[in-house]
């Protein structure tokens, strides 16, 4: 088995090391050394954090109010979590207060170490890992240089690790830590109907990624590190979650909203949830990710919710409905489930790309499906949205819906774009297109975007040659480009017309991205529309467009922001539309 200690310092250097300009206290050095000596050869896996600074503190269980917390040691194994506070010097108790001798003078400790460590323990319990209800959170106090017993009825001496206890009670610090686990669990289990469980490997991974995240890939959709994405601000966000179980997270494409949902879902141990969104491909993709993470959650689109629960409604009945009419279907479905006694009550909800749902009776869905059917007051909900992506054929403005929902939620805004970190121009060009569509009648005039491939095509053969080059590169054994890295997003206006561009895509053997082949690694270049691909991403995006109008800038914006590393915008200046002779080909394409 192994010991992982963060940060890891060589013992021969630690005693003289300066951390944040301060020399490591000798008492903390002794405990660090004891941990390394004893746990390195342990039969169990141990994870230890030294001098962990948290930007908040739980003050609900202590008298001394603090704004933040600095934990000397956090010690984790499968048996639970131990917080240890260390006080150096020859510690003693006088008149119920802790003191130490500085030469001949007696000095009082500024803080009671037992009260300190209790506050730190509750900070982890209530603000960092509030869903770990079945896990033992334990506290311990170390006086590593104290060689006399500290016996006082005010303090629990069984929580003390000192030079005295090491010599007379515990062979090493591992024996003491195992005692802390057993003693703390027994004390509660003997008088309370609680039974503690060991931490699962997944829960331990959650703890490690929360305290010590590592991000090495700009693709934040990789499920292996969903909590690691929180690298800079994870504890602040988890704090917000613990303060208010209903959280709205607003962020532009690439800020990691969906990845935040994965991190939140991983915290919901032992709970049943529901994930809701509008986009079928996004729903299917995230359903696979939740399954890999072993999250107990139902995933469905708003359309699926209606079709699966309201009798005599078909998918075709819901096509192209105005939001207000779709909202009526949602209300009818909720009423039907409630009247028939089948209305589910979920422990938590995740609403993704909520800007597509605000005006489709999202409020009612959240209120009725969780929190004992009182979700807006009692439910646990994470809602993620981006108003800039509220694209619709109906020219909707959902700003007011988002504003009034904030009455029930804590609002958190993500500013840092992480998806397009290698090409900052991707974000800039998307915003330019959205704010000034009139500038984009000819994409090739925008030389300021030299990292974006901007091309125009006048003939079918020119477009065919460009696509052949991409396909050839994918099929080249010496090329690192894979089909799974590229997506062709066709503007809906182009795709829905009867034209030779759409036929060319099929003629070249490209594969449409569907819910059925979403999980497979494609061997062929795939295509879909930008709107259908909303919420998803690929390393390389080829966006095929024509001239913009008042609606298409939203679709361009969505298409551009799907790119992680490289973006190509291919604009069609002229392309032939079929006459009646091409109707059969068009019907085949639509089928």
N, C-alpha and C positions, 0 to 999 in steps of 0.2 A: 504494500500500500504506500501512499505518498503523502507528503506535506507540501502544500502550496501556500506560501506566505507572501503577502503584498504590503508594501514593497519588500523585495528581498535584498538584504544587505549582508555583505561579508562580516562575520562576527568580529574579525580583527580590525575592521574599520568602523563599525557601528558606534563604539564607545566614544570615538573622537569626531563623529559625523555631526555636521550642522544641518538641521532641517528647518527650512524657513528662517535661517539665521540664528537658530537656537540649538545649543548642544543637546544631544539626547540625554534625558535624565538618567542617572545611574540605575535607579530602580527599574525603569522601563527596559534598559539594556539587559538587566539580570533576568527579567521575565522573558524577553525576546530570546535570550540565550537558552533558558530552560525549555522554552517551546521547541526550538530547533533541536536541542539535544534529545529531548524525550519523544517528540512526535515524528521525527524523521524515520524511525524504525518501528513505528506503530503498526499493528495489524489493521488499523482503520485509516480511511482517507480523512485528512484534515485540511481545512481552508482557514487561513488566519489573515486578518487585516490589522495593521498597526497604524495608529494615529490617523483614524478616519474622521475627516471633518465633514459634517452635515450642515446644510444651510438653514436648518430649522430645528426646533426642539419641541417635544410634547410636554406641556406644562400642566396637564390635567391631573397628574398624580403626585405632584411635589409642591413644596411651598415656595421655592426659589425660582422665579420666572427667568427663563433664558431665551435668547433669540436664536441661538444656534447650538451645535453640540460637537464636541471633539472626543471621540471614543478612543481610549488607549488601545484596547484590543477587542476585536470581534472574532470569536472562535466558532467555527461551524464544522459539524460532522453530521452523519446521518441521524445521530441521536438528538440533535437540536441546535440551538443558537445560544452562545454564552457571550455576555458583555462583561468585560473585566476592567475595573478601574484600578490604577496603580498609584500608590503613594510611597515615595522613598523616604529615607530617614528612619530614625528609631522612633516609631509611632507608639503612642500610649493614649490612654483615655483618662481624663481628669474632669471630674464633676460632669460626666456625660458628654464631654466635648473632646474631639481628637486634637492631639498636640504632638509636637516633636521638639527635641532639644537641638538648638543651634549653639554649639559650645556649651556654656553654662546657662544660657538663656532658654526659657521655655517659649515656644511660639505656637499659636493656634492655627490649625488649618482653616483656610478661607471657606472651604465648603465641606460638608459632611460627605465622605466618600460613598456611604451607603445610599444617601439620598441622591447623589450624583448618578450612580450606576443604575438606580431604579428609574430615574428620568430617562437615561439613555436607552434602557431596555424598552420602556413604553414608547419611545420615539421610533424604535424599529418595529414594534408591534402595531402601532396605530397609524404611523405615517409612511413607513417604507414597505412593510409586508402585511397590510391589513387583512389580506385574504388567508393568511397562514393561521387559521383558527385552531387547528389540531396539532400544531407544532409547539414544542417546549421552548419558550424564551426564558433563559436563566440569567442570573446575575452573580457576580463574584467580585471580591475586593482583594487586592494583593498588597501586602506590606513586605516586600522582598528582603529588606535588611533588618526587620524586627525579629529579635531572638527570644522574646518573652511571649507568653500566651496573653491574648486580649480577651478577657472574659467580662461581659457586661450584659445585664438583662435587657438593655435598650437595643443592642445590636445582636444579630444572629452570627455567632462565632463560627458556625458551620460553613459560612460563605467566605471565610478568610483563608487565603494562601499566603504564607509568610515563611521566613527562614525557620521559625519554630515549628510550624506545622509540617514543613518539608522534612525536618529531622525526626519528628516524633509521631507523625500521623500518616504521611503520604510519601511513598518512595520517590516519586517524581511528579511533575505537573500533570502528566496524563492521568495518573491515579486520582489526583485532585479533581480534574475535569470530569472524569467518569463519576466521581462522588457527587459533583454538582448536578449532573444530569439526574442521577437516581434520587438524590435528596429532594430536588425541586419538584420532580414529577410526583413522588410519593406524597409530599406535603399537600399538594392539591388533590390528587386522586383519592386520598384517604378521606376527604371530607366533601368532595365535590363530584358530581356525576360526569366528570370529564375523563377521557382516556386519550393520552397522547400517542401520536403515530410518529414513526421515523420519517425523516425527509426522504422523498423520492429522488432519484437521479435528476429528474426534470426540475424539481424544486431547488436542488442544489445548484443546478446550472443557472436558474433564474437569479439566485443570490449572487453567484459569481459574476454574471453579466451585468447585474445592477451596480455592484460595487467596483467592478474591474473590467468595463467593457473594452473590446478591441474591435476597431473597424478597419478592414483592409480592402474593402471592395466598395466602389461607388454605387453598386447596384443594391439599394436598400430593400429590394423585394426578396432578397435571399433569406429564406426562413430560418437558416441556421443561427442567425444573430438578431432576431427581432428585438430583443431587449438591448442588444449592444448598440443599436442605432441611437439610443438615448444618451450617448456618450457624454455630452456636455451638460444636459439639463434634465437628466432622468429623475433625479431626486426631487427637484422642484416640481416637476409634473406629477410625480407620484404623491407628493405632498398635497397638491391641488385635488387629486382624486380622493385622498383620505378626508380632506376638509369638506368636500361636497361630492356625493356619489353621482351627481349629474354634471357632466363636463362637456362643454362645446369647444372643439379644437378647430380653429380656422387657419388655413394655410394654403399657399399657392401650390401648384403642381411641383412635385419633387421635394417638398419639405418633410415628407414621410408620414402623412396622416394615416394611411392604411397600415404602415409598419407600426405606428403607435397603437392601432387597434389590435395588432398581433400581440404586442407587449401586454396590453391591458387584458386580453383574453387569457394569456398564459398565467396571469395572476388569479384567475377565477377558479381556484381549486375546489372541486366538489360542487360546483354550481352548473346549472343548465341555462344556456343563453340562446339568443337569436341574433343573427346578423342580417341586416336588411340593406338593400341598395336598389338602384334602378337598372343598372347595366347587367345583362345576363352573363357576358363573358367575365366581367369582374367578379360576379357572384360565384361562378364556377371555379375561377382561379383561386379565390380566397377560401372556398370550401375545401379545396385540396390542401391548402396550407394549414388550415385549422385541423384537418384530419391528421396531418403529419405531426402536429404539436399535441395531438390527443386532447384537444379541447372539446368539451361536450356542448355543441352548439348547432342549432338549425340554421341553415343558410338559404335565403330565398329573396327573389326580387319582389317588388310591390305587385307586379303582375301575377307572379306565381302564387302569392298569398291569396289574391282574389280567386284565381282559377281553382286552386286546391280546396278552398273552403266555402265558396258560394255556389250552390247548385245551379245548373243550367246556364253557366257562363262559359264561353269559349274565348280563346286567346284573340280570335278575330274581332270579338265584340269590343276589345279594349284598344285596338290599333288606332293611333292618331287621335285619341280622345283629348280634348282640351283638359287642362289640369283640374278645373272645377268639376267636370263631369267624371273624371277618374276619382276625384275625392268622394263623390257620391257613392261610387262602387265600394270604396274603402269603408265608408260608414255603414252601408248595407251589409257588408261582410262581417263587420264587428257586431252589429245588431243581431245578425243571424246566429253567430257563434255564442253570443251572450244568451239569447232566448233559448237556444238548444242545450245550454249547459256545457258547451265545448270550448269556451274561451280560455286559451292557455294563459298561464301566469309564469313568466320567465324570471329567473334570478337576476339576469342582466341582459342589456341590449347594446348592440353596436350598430350605429347608423352610419353608413359610409356614403360619401358623395351626396350629402343631405340636401345640397342645393337643388337636386333634381326632385326632391320629395317634399320640400317645405309646403308647397301649395297643393299637395295631393293628400291632405289629411294626415300628415306625419304626426302632428300633435296628438290626434286621437289614438293613433297606433301606439305611440309611446305611453300614453296615459293608461290604456286598457290592457296592454300585454305584459306589464311587469309591475312590481311594487304592490302586489295584491290588488291589481286593477286600479291602482291609484299612483301610477308611475311618475306623474309630474311632481308629486310630493314625496313619494317613498321609494321610487325606482332607482336602480343602478344603471345609468345610461352613459355611454360615450357616443357623442355625435360629432362627425367630422364633415367639414364642408369648405367650399371655396366659391364665393359669389361670382368670381370672374368666369367660372365655368358653367354658369346657369344658362346653358344653351337650350334653345327650344325653337320650334317652328312658330310658336305663338308670341315670340318676343317678350317673354315674361320678365318681371322684376320681382324677385323674392326677398329683397332687402328687408322689408318690413316684417316678414315672417321671422327672419333670423333675429331681428332686433327684439321683438316681443318674447321670443323664446328665452332670451337671456335672463328674464325674470326668474326662471326656474333652474338656471344652469350657472356654473362658474365658467367664465369664458377665458380661453387661453389661445394666444395667437402665435403661430410658428412663423418666424421671419426668414430663417436661413434655408436657402434652396440647396439640397444635397444631391438631387438626382443628376443635374447637369453640371456637376462641379468641374468637369474637364473642358467644357465649352460654355463659358458664361454668355456667349452670344445667342445661345438657344433661347434663353429666357428673354433677352433683350428684343430679339426679332419677333417673338410671340407677342410681347406687349405692344410693340410698334404696330404690328398687323391689327391687333385688336383696337387700338386707340385711333389709328389713322388708316382705315382700309382703302381710302381714296389714293394712297401712295403706292398701291400695289397692283396697278394694272399691268405693269411689266416688272417682274421680280429681278430681272437681270440688271436693272439700273442701280441697284442698291449695293454698291461696291464697299460700303462701310462694314458689311458683314462678310469679311473675307474668310471666316472659318466655316461658313455655311455654303453648301453647294446649291447655287441658284441657277437653274437652267430653264430655257423655254424651248418648246417643240412646235414646229409648224407642220410636220408630216407624221404620218403613222410609222413610216420606216425609221425616222429619227428616234422615236420613242421605243420602237422594237429593238433597235441596236443598243440603246442605253440599258434596257432590261436584260438583254442577252449578256451584256458585260457583267452585270451583277450575278446572274445565274451561273455564268462560266466561272466566276471567281469563287462562288460557293462550292462548285463541283471540282475545283482544282485541288488535288491532294496536297499540293505544297502551300496552299493558302490556309491561314488560320480562321478565315471567315466561315461561319457556320450558318445554316439556314435559320436556326433558332435565334440568331443574333439580329436578324433583319425582319422588318415588317413593312409592307407597302400599304399605305393608308390612302384610299381613294376618296376624294370629296364626294359627298352624297349626291350633289347635283350632277356630277360627272357620271357616277355609277348608275343612277336611276334612268339616265337617258338611253335611248337606243343608238349606241354609237360604236365605232370601230375600236375605241380605247378599251371598253369593257370586253369586247370580243377578243381583243389582242391578249388580255390577261388570261383568258381561258385557253386560247390557242397555244400559248407558251407553256401550258401545263402547270401554272401556278395553283396553289391550294388555298381555298378559302378557310380562314380561321373560324372554327365553330366551337360550340360547347363540347362536342364529341371528341375533337382532336386537341383540345386545349392542353391536356396533360402530357401529350406525346412530344418527343423531340422531332420536329419536322425534318424531312429530307428535301423538301421542296420549298421554294420561296413562297411565303404566305401573304395573303392580302385580306383586308376588310375595310370598313369605313372608319373614319376618325371617331365618330360618335360612338360606334359599337366598341371601340378600343379604349374608351375613356376609363381612366383609373388603372390601366395596365401600362407596360413600358417595354421597350427593347433597346439594345445598345445603339442600333442604327435604324433610323426611320426615313423612308422615302414617302413624301407627301405629294400626291398628284392632285393638282388643283386647276381651275380655270380662273377667270377674272372674278374678284370678290364683289359681293353686293352687301346689303345691310345685315344679312343673316350669316353669310359664310365666314366673316372674321372670327366668330366664335368657334366654328369648326376648324379653321386654320390654327387658332390658338391651342385648341385641344390636341390637334395632330402634332404641332411643333413640340409641345411640352411632353410628349410621350418618349422623346429621344433622351437617352442617357449620355451618349458620347458624340454621335454624329447625326446631323440632320441634312437631308436633301429636299429641296422644294422644286418640283418639276411642274412647270406651268404650261398648259396647253393653250396656245394662241388660236389655233384653228383645228377643228377635228370634224370629221364627217358624221352626220347623223343618218341612220338608215331611213330609206323610204319603205314603202310597203314590202319590197323584196327582202328586206332584212328582218321582217317581223318574226319569222320562225326562229332565227338565231336569238333574237331578243327574248322570246318566250323560253327558250332553252336556258338562257342565262338566268332569268328570273326564277325558273324552277329549281 
